[in-house]
Amino acid sequence: MKTFAGIEEQYAQRDSAKIYLKSIPYDGTSTWGKGADKGFAAFMDAAANMELYDIETDTEVYKQGIHLLPEAPAFVSPEEMYQHTYETTKELLKENKFLTFFGGEHSVSIGLIKAHYEHFEDLTVLQIDAHADLRPEYEGTPYNHACALHDASKNTNLIQLGIRSMDISEKEHMDYDKVYFADEMKYTNGWEDQVFESMTDDVYITFDLDAFDPSILPATGTPEPGGLPWYLVINFLAKIFELKNVVGFDIVELAPIEGHRASEFLAAKLYYKMLSYKFS
């Protein structure tokens, strides 16, 4: 039985595990750097070599149970990917587990988020990302990675963090009172309190790994200079999990670079940190 991080099978059973992890290795609409469909395998390899005691929280969160769900199938179109992901997530939400997902490119989040905002009333979606991803349509489909948060911007309380790249057409879909650009996060004070004040109680997190500075995570499809440092991100995440009810999350856009393991190890550590904050 394959398990996350090689944990004992007793902590990986579907019935008893509190956490579900599902891979959605879709990379059908990425427009520059390819490889996000290989991200989960690299993430799992890194996790298998990660120590599972978290110093900060003094916990071993894997003992809450982490069950690997079957990987999503290959899709012939972004529309098929969206529909499958949306319908599957709707069913999973009925099982009362903490749902976590790993991409794949950011388009996989569209169906995940819709299923969650239909399930949780008055949902905040926290997007941590280099790119705004607010286009209504791109290259002939609304299910493109460049459109990943457009639907959420119209149907949820969307808060965007780390943004430093966007198309001018996205301005009309952006709520500037709830956007925190990367330079603002790094060089000004008080933005954290503003974020918490604008959140509802239930929060879904969609985390595009290109939010990080490419000096610490280059293995992503569209790396942008000026990104976020590790401790700024995890210290902020710790406060969110403490103050709000995080109902689920996804991590996307890991595109492994052969011979470079730091990025995939960071992704594995980030995933485990988020679980540690949730269940500590």
ROSE-885707 format. One line per field, with one value per residue: x, y, z of N, C-alpha, C in turn; residue in one letter. Coordinates in steps of 0.2 Angstrom, whole numbers, plus 5000, padded with zeros to 4 digits. Each point is the difference from the previous one (the first is absolute). Example, Ala and Ser with C-alpha at 12.3 -4.5 7.8 and 13.67 -1.06 7.14 Angstrom:
REM residues 2
n_x = c(5066; 4998) $
n_y = c(4972; 5005) $
n_z = c(5039; 4996) $
ca_x = c(4996; 5004) $
ca_y = c(5006; 5006) $
ca_z = c(5000; 5001) $
c_x = c(5004; 4996) $
c_y = c(5006; 5005) $
c_z = c(5000; 5003) $
type = c(a; s) $
END
This chain:
REM residues 280
n_x = c(5004; 5000; 5005; 4997; 5006; 4997; 4995; 5000; 4998; 5001; 5004; 4999; 4996; 4996; 4998; 5006; 5003; 5003; 5005; 4997; 5004; 4999; 5003; 5001; 5003; 4997; 5002; 4993; 5000; 5005; 5002; 5003; 5002; 5001; 4997; 4995; 4999; 5006; 4997; 4995; 5003; 5002; 4995; 4998; 5005; 4999; 4993; 5002; 5004; 4994; 5003; 4996; 5005; 4995; 5005; 4997; 4996; 5006; 4999; 4997; 4998; 5005; 5000; 4998; 5005; 5004; 4994; 5004; 4996; 4996; 5005; 4999; 4995; 5002; 5000; 4995; 4997; 5001; 4995; 5003; 5005; 4997; 4997; 5005; 5004; 4996; 4998; 5007; 5001; 4995; 5002; 5006; 4997; 4997; 5007; 4999; 5004; 5007; 4998; 5005; 5003; 5003; 5001; 5000; 4998; 5000; 4999; 5004; 5002; 4999; 5001; 5006; 5002; 4998; 5003; 5005; 4999; 4998; 5005; 5004; 4995; 5000; 5002; 5006; 5002; 5005; 5002; 5005; 5002; 5004; 4995; 4997; 5001; 4999; 5003; 4995; 5004; 5003; 5002; 4994; 5002; 4995; 5002; 5003; 5006; 4999; 4995; 5005; 5000; 4998; 4999; 5005; 5002; 4996; 5002; 5006; 5002; 5002; 5006; 5004; 5005; 5006; 4994; 5003; 4995; 4998; 4994; 5000; 4998; 5004; 5002; 4996; 5003; 5005; 4999; 5002; 4994; 5000; 5005; 5004; 5003; 5005; 5001; 4993; 4999; 5005; 4997; 4994; 4997; 4997; 5003; 5003; 4999; 5001; 5005; 5002; 5000; 5002; 5002; 4996; 4995; 4997; 5006; 5000; 5006; 5002; 5005; 5002; 5004; 4998; 4996; 5003; 5005; 5001; 5002; 4994; 4996; 5006; 4999; 4998; 4995; 4999; 5006; 4999; 5004; 5003; 5000; 4996; 5003; 5003; 5004; 5000; 5001; 5004; 5004; 4999; 5002; 5005; 5000; 5000; 5004; 5003; 4999; 5001; 4994; 5006; 4996; 5006; 5005; 5003; 5005; 5002; 5001; 5001; 5005; 5001; 5006; 5002; 5001; 4995; 5002; 5003; 4997; 5002; 5006; 5001; 4997; 5004; 5005; 4998; 4999; 5005; 5003; 4997; 5001; 5007; 4999; 4997; 5004; 5004) $
n_y = c(4994; 5005; 5003; 5006; 5003; 4995; 5004; 4997; 4994; 4999; 5004; 4995; 4998; 4998; 4995; 4998; 5001; 5005; 4998; 5003; 4997; 5005; 4996; 5006; 4996; 5005; 5000; 5000; 5005; 4998; 5007; 4999; 5001; 4994; 4995; 5004; 4996; 5002; 5005; 4996; 4997; 5006; 5003; 4995; 5000; 5007; 4999; 4995; 5006; 5002; 5003; 4996; 5002; 5004; 5003; 5004; 4995; 4997; 4999; 4994; 5005; 4996; 5000; 5006; 4997; 4998; 5000; 4997; 5004; 4996; 5000; 5006; 4998; 4997; 5006; 5000; 5004; 5007; 5000; 4995; 5003; 5006; 4997; 4996; 5005; 5004; 4996; 4998; 5007; 5001; 4995; 5002; 5006; 4995; 4998; 5006; 5000; 5001; 5003; 4997; 5004; 4996; 5006; 5000; 5003; 5007; 4998; 4996; 5007; 5001; 4993; 4999; 5006; 4999; 4994; 5004; 5005; 4995; 4997; 5005; 5002; 5005; 4997; 5001; 5002; 4997; 5004; 4995; 5005; 4999; 4996; 5005; 4997; 5006; 4997; 5003; 5001; 4995; 5002; 5004; 5000; 5000; 4994; 5005; 4999; 5004; 4995; 4997; 5007; 5000; 4993; 4999; 5004; 4996; 4995; 5002; 5000; 5002; 4997; 5004; 4995; 5004; 5003; 4999; 4997; 5004; 4998; 5006; 4995; 4997; 5006; 4999; 4995; 5005; 4997; 5006; 5001; 4995; 5004; 4996; 5005; 4996; 5006; 5001; 4994; 5001; 5005; 4998; 5003; 4996; 4997; 4997; 5005; 5004; 4995; 5000; 5007; 4998; 4995; 4995; 4997; 4998; 4997; 5000; 4996; 5004; 4996; 5005; 4995; 5003; 5000; 4994; 5003; 5001; 5004; 4999; 5002; 4998; 4994; 5005; 4999; 5005; 4999; 5004; 5005; 5001; 4994; 4996; 5002; 4995; 5004; 5005; 4996; 4996; 5005; 5003; 4994; 5000; 5006; 4999; 4995; 5005; 5005; 4996; 4998; 4998; 5000; 5002; 4997; 5004; 4996; 5005; 4998; 4994; 5003; 4994; 5002; 4997; 4996; 5003; 4998; 5006; 5001; 4993; 5001; 5006; 4997; 4995; 5005; 5004; 4995; 4997; 5006; 5001; 4993; 5001; 5005; 4997; 4995; 5005) $
n_z = c(5000; 4995; 5004; 5002; 4998; 4997; 5002; 5006; 4998; 5006; 4998; 4995; 5005; 4995; 5003; 5003; 4994; 5003; 4996; 4995; 4996; 4996; 4995; 4997; 4996; 5000; 4994; 4999; 5004; 5003; 5000; 5005; 5006; 4996; 5003; 5001; 4994; 5001; 5003; 5000; 4994; 4998; 5001; 4997; 4995; 5000; 5000; 4996; 4998; 5003; 5005; 5004; 5004; 5002; 5000; 4995; 4998; 5000; 4993; 4999; 4996; 4997; 5006; 4997; 4996; 4995; 4997; 4996; 4997; 4996; 4996; 4998; 4996; 4995; 4998; 4996; 5005; 5000; 4995; 4997; 5000; 4998; 4996; 4999; 5000; 4997; 4996; 4999; 5000; 4996; 4998; 4999; 4998; 4998; 5000; 5001; 4995; 5002; 4995; 4997; 4996; 4995; 4996; 4994; 4995; 5000; 4994; 5003; 5002; 4994; 4999; 5003; 4998; 4994; 5000; 5002; 4995; 4997; 5003; 5000; 5004; 4996; 4995; 5003; 4994; 5003; 4996; 5000; 4997; 4995; 4997; 4997; 4994; 4998; 4995; 4997; 4996; 4998; 4994; 5000; 5006; 5004; 4998; 4998; 5001; 4995; 5001; 5003; 5000; 4993; 5000; 5003; 4995; 4997; 5003; 5001; 5007; 4994; 5003; 4997; 5001; 5000; 4997; 4994; 4997; 4995; 4997; 4997; 4996; 5005; 4999; 4995; 5001; 5001; 5006; 4998; 5004; 4995; 4997; 5002; 4997; 4996; 4997; 5000; 4998; 4995; 4998; 5002; 5005; 5003; 4995; 5004; 5005; 4994; 4999; 5007; 5000; 4994; 5004; 4997; 5003; 4994; 4999; 4994; 5000; 4995; 5000; 4996; 4999; 4994; 5005; 5001; 5003; 4994; 5005; 5003; 4995; 4997; 5003; 4996; 4997; 5004; 5001; 5005; 4998; 5006; 5001; 5003; 5005; 5002; 5005; 4995; 4995; 5003; 5002; 4994; 4997; 5005; 4999; 4993; 5000; 5004; 4995; 4995; 4997; 4999; 4994; 4998; 4996; 4995; 4997; 4996; 4994; 5003; 4996; 5002; 5003; 4995; 5006; 5000; 5006; 5001; 4994; 4998; 5003; 4998; 4994; 5001; 5002; 4994; 4996; 5002; 4999; 4994; 5000; 5001; 4996; 4995; 5002; 5001) $
ca_x = c(4996; 5003; 4997; 5004; 5006; 5002; 4997; 4997; 4993; 4995; 4999; 4998; 4994; 4995; 4994; 5002; 5004; 4997; 5003; 5000; 5005; 4999; 5004; 4996; 5006; 4997; 5005; 4998; 5000; 5006; 5002; 5008; 5004; 4996; 5002; 4996; 4997; 5005; 5001; 4998; 5005; 5006; 4997; 4999; 5007; 5003; 4997; 5003; 5006; 4999; 4998; 4993; 4999; 5000; 5003; 4996; 4994; 5001; 4995; 5000; 4993; 4998; 4997; 4993; 4998; 5000; 4998; 5001; 4994; 5002; 5002; 4995; 5002; 5002; 4994; 5001; 4998; 4999; 4993; 4999; 5004; 4996; 4993; 5002; 5003; 4994; 4995; 5003; 5001; 4994; 4998; 5005; 4998; 4994; 5003; 5002; 5007; 5003; 5002; 5006; 5001; 5006; 5000; 4996; 4999; 4995; 4993; 4997; 4996; 4993; 4994; 5001; 4997; 4993; 4997; 5001; 4996; 4993; 4999; 5001; 4997; 5004; 5007; 5005; 5006; 5006; 5004; 5007; 5002; 5003; 4996; 4993; 4996; 4993; 4997; 4994; 5002; 5007; 5001; 4994; 4997; 5000; 5003; 5007; 5004; 5000; 4994; 4999; 4997; 4995; 4993; 5001; 5000; 4993; 4996; 5003; 5004; 5007; 5005; 5006; 5007; 5006; 5000; 5005; 5000; 4993; 4998; 4996; 4993; 4998; 4999; 4993; 4998; 5004; 4998; 5007; 5000; 5002; 5006; 5007; 5006; 5005; 5004; 4997; 5001; 5007; 5004; 4995; 4998; 4992; 4996; 4997; 4994; 4995; 4997; 4995; 4993; 4996; 4999; 4995; 5003; 5002; 5005; 5003; 5006; 5002; 5007; 5004; 5007; 5004; 5000; 5007; 5005; 5004; 5007; 4999; 4996; 5000; 4996; 4993; 4999; 5001; 5003; 5000; 5004; 4997; 4995; 5000; 5004; 4997; 4997; 4995; 4994; 4998; 4997; 4993; 4996; 4999; 4995; 4994; 4998; 4998; 4994; 4994; 4998; 5003; 4996; 5003; 5004; 5003; 5006; 5000; 5005; 5007; 5003; 5007; 5006; 5004; 5006; 4998; 4995; 4998; 4994; 4995; 5000; 4996; 4993; 4998; 5000; 4995; 4994; 5000; 4999; 4993; 4997; 5002; 4997; 4993; 4998; 5004) $
ca_y = c(5006; 5006; 5005; 5006; 5000; 4993; 4999; 4994; 5000; 5001; 5007; 5002; 4996; 5005; 5001; 5003; 5006; 5007; 5004; 4997; 5003; 4997; 5003; 5002; 5001; 5003; 5005; 5001; 5007; 5004; 5003; 5000; 4994; 4994; 4996; 5000; 4994; 4996; 5003; 4996; 4994; 5003; 5001; 4993; 4998; 5004; 4998; 4994; 5001; 5005; 4998; 5001; 5004; 5007; 5003; 5006; 4998; 4994; 4995; 4996; 5000; 4995; 4995; 5001; 4996; 5003; 4995; 5001; 4999; 4999; 5006; 5002; 4997; 5005; 5004; 5002; 5007; 5003; 4999; 4993; 5001; 5004; 4997; 4994; 5002; 5003; 4994; 4996; 5003; 5001; 4993; 4999; 5004; 4997; 4996; 5004; 5000; 5006; 4999; 5003; 4998; 5002; 5000; 5004; 5007; 5003; 4999; 4995; 5002; 5003; 4996; 4999; 5006; 5000; 4995; 5002; 5005; 4998; 4996; 5004; 5006; 5006; 4998; 5004; 4997; 5003; 4998; 5002; 4999; 5005; 5002; 5002; 4995; 5002; 5001; 4996; 4995; 5000; 4995; 4996; 4996; 5003; 4995; 5001; 5001; 5007; 5002; 4996; 5003; 5005; 4998; 5001; 5007; 5001; 4996; 4999; 5005; 4999; 5004; 4998; 5002; 4999; 5001; 5004; 4999; 4999; 5004; 5006; 4998; 4997; 5005; 5001; 4994; 5000; 5004; 5002; 5000; 4993; 4998; 5002; 4999; 4997; 5005; 5002; 4995; 4999; 5007; 5005; 4997; 5000; 4997; 4993; 5001; 5001; 4994; 4996; 5003; 5000; 4993; 4997; 4995; 4994; 5002; 4995; 5003; 4997; 5002; 4999; 5000; 5006; 5005; 5001; 5003; 4995; 4998; 4994; 4995; 5001; 4995; 5001; 5002; 5007; 5004; 5007; 5002; 5004; 4996; 5000; 4995; 4994; 5001; 5004; 4996; 4995; 5004; 5002; 4994; 4997; 5004; 4998; 4993; 5001; 5005; 4998; 4993; 4998; 4995; 4996; 5004; 4996; 5002; 4998; 5003; 4998; 4997; 4998; 5001; 4994; 5002; 5006; 4997; 5005; 5002; 4995; 4999; 5005; 4999; 4994; 5003; 5005; 4995; 4997; 5005; 5002; 4995; 5001; 5006; 4998; 4995; 5001) $
ca_z = c(5000; 5000; 5005; 5001; 5004; 5002; 5007; 5001; 4997; 5005; 5000; 4993; 4998; 4998; 5005; 5006; 4999; 5000; 4995; 4993; 4995; 4993; 4995; 4993; 4996; 4994; 4997; 4993; 4998; 5001; 4994; 4999; 5003; 5002; 5004; 5006; 5001; 5003; 5006; 5005; 5001; 5003; 5007; 5004; 5001; 5005; 5007; 5002; 5003; 5004; 5007; 5001; 5006; 4998; 5005; 5002; 5003; 5005; 4998; 4994; 4997; 4996; 5004; 4999; 4994; 4993; 4995; 4993; 4996; 4993; 4996; 4995; 4993; 4994; 4998; 4993; 4999; 5007; 5002; 5003; 5007; 5005; 5002; 5004; 5006; 5003; 5002; 5004; 5006; 5004; 5003; 5006; 5006; 5004; 5004; 5006; 5000; 4998; 4993; 4997; 4993; 4997; 4993; 4995; 4999; 5005; 4998; 5004; 5006; 4999; 5002; 5007; 5004; 4999; 5004; 5007; 5002; 5000; 5006; 5006; 4999; 5002; 5000; 4998; 4997; 5001; 4994; 5001; 4993; 4997; 4994; 5002; 4997; 5000; 4993; 4999; 4995; 4997; 4995; 4998; 5005; 5007; 5004; 4999; 5006; 5001; 5002; 5006; 5006; 4998; 5003; 5008; 5001; 4999; 5005; 5007; 5002; 4998; 5002; 4996; 5003; 4996; 4993; 4997; 4992; 4998; 4994; 5001; 5000; 5006; 5005; 5002; 5004; 5006; 5006; 5003; 5007; 5003; 4997; 5003; 4995; 5004; 5003; 5006; 5006; 5003; 5002; 5004; 5006; 5001; 4995; 5003; 5003; 4995; 4997; 5004; 5001; 4994; 4999; 5003; 5005; 4997; 4995; 4995; 4997; 4994; 5000; 4994; 5003; 4997; 5005; 5003; 4996; 4996; 5003; 5005; 4997; 4992; 4996; 4998; 4993; 4999; 5006; 5000; 5005; 5005; 5003; 5008; 5004; 5004; 5007; 5000; 4998; 5005; 5006; 4999; 5000; 5007; 5003; 4997; 5003; 5007; 5001; 4995; 4998; 4993; 4999; 4995; 4996; 4995; 4999; 4993; 4996; 5000; 4994; 5002; 4996; 5002; 5004; 5005; 5005; 5005; 4999; 5002; 5008; 5002; 4999; 5005; 5007; 5001; 5001; 5007; 5005; 5000; 5003; 5007; 5003; 5000; 5005; 5006) $
c_x = c(5004; 4997; 5004; 5006; 5002; 4997; 4997; 4993; 4995; 4998; 4997; 4994; 4994; 4995; 5003; 5004; 4995; 5001; 5000; 5005; 4998; 5004; 4996; 5006; 4998; 5005; 4998; 4999; 5006; 5003; 5008; 5003; 4995; 5003; 4996; 4997; 5005; 5001; 4998; 5005; 5006; 4998; 5000; 5007; 5003; 4997; 5002; 5006; 5000; 4999; 4994; 4998; 5000; 5003; 4996; 4994; 5001; 4995; 5003; 4994; 4998; 4996; 4992; 4997; 5000; 4999; 5001; 4994; 5003; 5002; 4995; 5003; 5003; 4994; 5002; 4999; 5000; 4993; 4999; 5004; 4996; 4994; 5002; 5002; 4994; 4996; 5003; 5001; 4993; 4998; 5005; 4998; 4995; 5003; 5003; 5008; 5003; 5003; 5006; 5001; 5007; 5000; 5007; 5001; 4994; 4993; 4996; 4996; 4993; 4994; 5001; 4996; 4992; 4996; 5000; 4995; 4993; 4999; 5001; 4997; 5005; 5008; 5005; 5005; 5006; 5005; 5007; 5004; 5004; 4995; 4993; 4995; 4992; 4997; 4993; 5001; 5007; 5001; 4994; 4996; 5000; 5004; 5008; 5003; 5000; 4993; 4998; 4996; 4994; 4993; 5000; 4999; 4992; 4996; 5002; 5003; 5007; 5005; 5006; 5006; 5005; 5000; 5005; 5000; 4992; 5000; 4996; 4993; 4997; 4998; 4992; 4997; 5003; 4997; 5006; 5000; 5002; 5005; 5006; 5005; 5006; 5005; 4997; 5001; 5007; 5002; 4995; 4998; 4992; 4996; 4997; 4994; 4995; 4997; 4996; 4994; 4996; 4998; 4993; 5003; 5003; 5004; 5003; 5006; 5002; 5007; 5004; 5007; 5004; 4999; 5007; 5005; 5004; 5007; 4999; 4996; 4999; 4995; 4993; 4999; 5001; 5003; 5000; 5005; 4997; 4995; 5001; 5005; 4997; 4997; 4994; 4993; 4998; 4997; 4993; 4995; 4998; 4994; 4993; 4996; 4998; 4994; 4994; 5000; 5002; 4996; 5003; 5005; 5003; 5007; 5002; 5007; 5007; 5002; 5007; 5005; 5005; 5007; 4999; 4995; 4997; 4993; 4994; 5000; 4996; 4993; 4998; 5000; 4994; 4993; 5000; 5000; 4992; 4996; 5001; 4996; 4992; 4999; 5004; 4996) $
c_y = c(5006; 5005; 5006; 4999; 4993; 4998; 4993; 4999; 5001; 5008; 5003; 4996; 5006; 5002; 5004; 5007; 5006; 5004; 4996; 5004; 4997; 5004; 5001; 5002; 5003; 5006; 5002; 5007; 5004; 5002; 5001; 4994; 4994; 4996; 4999; 4993; 4995; 5002; 4995; 4995; 5003; 5002; 4994; 4998; 5004; 4999; 4994; 5000; 5006; 4998; 5002; 5003; 5007; 5004; 5006; 4998; 4995; 4994; 4995; 4999; 4994; 4995; 5002; 4996; 5004; 4995; 5002; 4998; 4998; 5006; 5001; 4997; 5006; 5003; 5002; 5007; 5003; 5000; 4993; 5000; 5003; 4996; 4994; 5003; 5003; 4994; 4996; 5003; 5001; 4993; 4999; 5005; 4997; 4995; 5003; 4999; 5006; 4999; 5004; 4998; 5003; 5000; 4997; 5007; 5003; 5000; 4994; 5002; 5003; 4996; 4999; 5006; 5000; 4995; 5002; 5006; 4998; 4996; 5005; 5007; 5006; 4998; 5005; 4995; 5004; 4998; 5003; 4999; 5006; 5004; 5001; 4994; 5002; 5001; 4995; 4994; 5001; 4994; 4995; 4997; 5004; 4996; 5000; 5002; 5008; 5003; 4997; 5003; 5004; 4998; 5002; 5008; 5003; 4997; 4999; 5007; 4999; 5005; 4998; 5003; 4998; 5002; 5005; 5000; 5000; 5004; 5005; 4998; 4998; 5006; 5001; 4994; 5000; 5005; 5003; 5000; 4993; 4997; 5002; 4998; 4998; 5005; 5003; 4995; 5000; 5007; 5004; 4996; 5001; 4997; 4993; 5002; 5002; 4994; 4996; 5003; 5000; 4993; 4998; 4994; 4994; 5002; 4994; 5004; 4997; 5003; 4998; 5001; 5006; 5006; 5001; 5003; 4994; 4998; 4994; 4995; 5002; 4996; 5001; 5003; 5007; 5003; 5007; 5003; 5004; 4996; 5000; 4995; 4995; 5002; 5005; 4996; 4995; 5004; 5002; 4995; 4998; 5005; 4999; 4994; 5001; 5004; 4998; 4993; 4998; 4993; 4995; 5004; 4996; 5004; 4999; 5003; 4998; 4996; 4998; 5001; 4994; 5002; 5005; 4998; 5005; 5002; 4995; 4999; 5006; 4999; 4995; 5003; 5004; 4996; 4998; 5006; 5002; 4995; 5001; 5006; 4998; 4996; 5001; 5002) $
c_z = c(5000; 5005; 4999; 5004; 5003; 5007; 5001; 4997; 5005; 5000; 4993; 4998; 4998; 5006; 5006; 4999; 5000; 4994; 4993; 4996; 4993; 4995; 4994; 4996; 4993; 4998; 4993; 4997; 5002; 4994; 4999; 5003; 5002; 5005; 5007; 5001; 5003; 5007; 5006; 5002; 5004; 5007; 5005; 5002; 5005; 5007; 5003; 5004; 5005; 5007; 5002; 5007; 4998; 5007; 5003; 5004; 5005; 4999; 4995; 4997; 4996; 5005; 5001; 4994; 4994; 4995; 4993; 4996; 4993; 4996; 4995; 4993; 4995; 4997; 4992; 4999; 5007; 5003; 5004; 5007; 5005; 5002; 5004; 5007; 5005; 5003; 5006; 5007; 5004; 5003; 5006; 5006; 5004; 5005; 5006; 5002; 4999; 4993; 4998; 4993; 4998; 4993; 4997; 5000; 5003; 4997; 5004; 5006; 4998; 5002; 5007; 5004; 4999; 5005; 5008; 5001; 4999; 5007; 5006; 4998; 5002; 5000; 4998; 4996; 5000; 4994; 5002; 4993; 4997; 4995; 5003; 4998; 5000; 4993; 5000; 4995; 4997; 4995; 4999; 5006; 5007; 5005; 4999; 5006; 5001; 5002; 5007; 5006; 4998; 5003; 5007; 5001; 5000; 5005; 5007; 5002; 4999; 5002; 4997; 5003; 4996; 4993; 4998; 4993; 4998; 4993; 5001; 5000; 5006; 5005; 5001; 5004; 5007; 5005; 5004; 5007; 5003; 4996; 5003; 4996; 5004; 5003; 5006; 5006; 5003; 5003; 5004; 5006; 5000; 4995; 5003; 5003; 4996; 4997; 5004; 5001; 4994; 4999; 5004; 5005; 4996; 4994; 4996; 4998; 4994; 4999; 4994; 5002; 4997; 5005; 5003; 4995; 4996; 5002; 5004; 4996; 4992; 4996; 5000; 4993; 4998; 5006; 4999; 5006; 5005; 5004; 5008; 5003; 5004; 5006; 5000; 4998; 5006; 5006; 4999; 4999; 5007; 5003; 4997; 5003; 5007; 5001; 4996; 5000; 4993; 4999; 4994; 4996; 4994; 4999; 4992; 4997; 5002; 4994; 5001; 4995; 5001; 5003; 5005; 5004; 5005; 4999; 5002; 5007; 5003; 5000; 5005; 5007; 5001; 5001; 5008; 5005; 5000; 5004; 5008; 5004; 5001; 5006; 5006; 5006) $
type = c(m; k; t; f; a; g; i; e; e; q; y; a; q; r; d; s; a; k; i; y; l; k; s; i; p; y; d; g; t; s; t; w; g; k; g; a; d; k; g; f; a; a; f; m; d; a; a; a; n; m; e; l; y; d; i; e; t; d; t; e; v; y; k; q; g; i; h; l; l; p; e; a; p; a; f; v; s; p; e; e; m; y; q; h; t; y; e; t; t; k; e; l; l; k; e; n; k; f; l; t; f; f; g; g; e; h; s; v; s; i; g; l; i; k; a; h; y; e; h; f; e; d; l; t; v; l; q; i; d; a; h; a; d; l; r; p; e; y; e; g; t; p; y; n; h; a; c; a; l; h; d; a; s; k; n; t; n; l; i; q; l; g; i; r; s; m; d; i; s; e; k; e; h; m; d; y; d; k; v; y; f; a; d; e; m; k; y; t; n; g; w; e; d; q; v; f; e; s; m; t; d; d; v; y; i; t; f; d; l; d; a; f; d; p; s; i; l; p; a; t; g; t; p; e; p; g; g; l; p; w; y; l; v; i; n; f; l; a; k; i; f; e; l; k; n; v; v; g; f; d; i; v; e; l; a; p; i; e; g; h; r; a; s; e; f; l; a; a; k; l; y; y; k; m; l; s; y; k; f; s) $
END
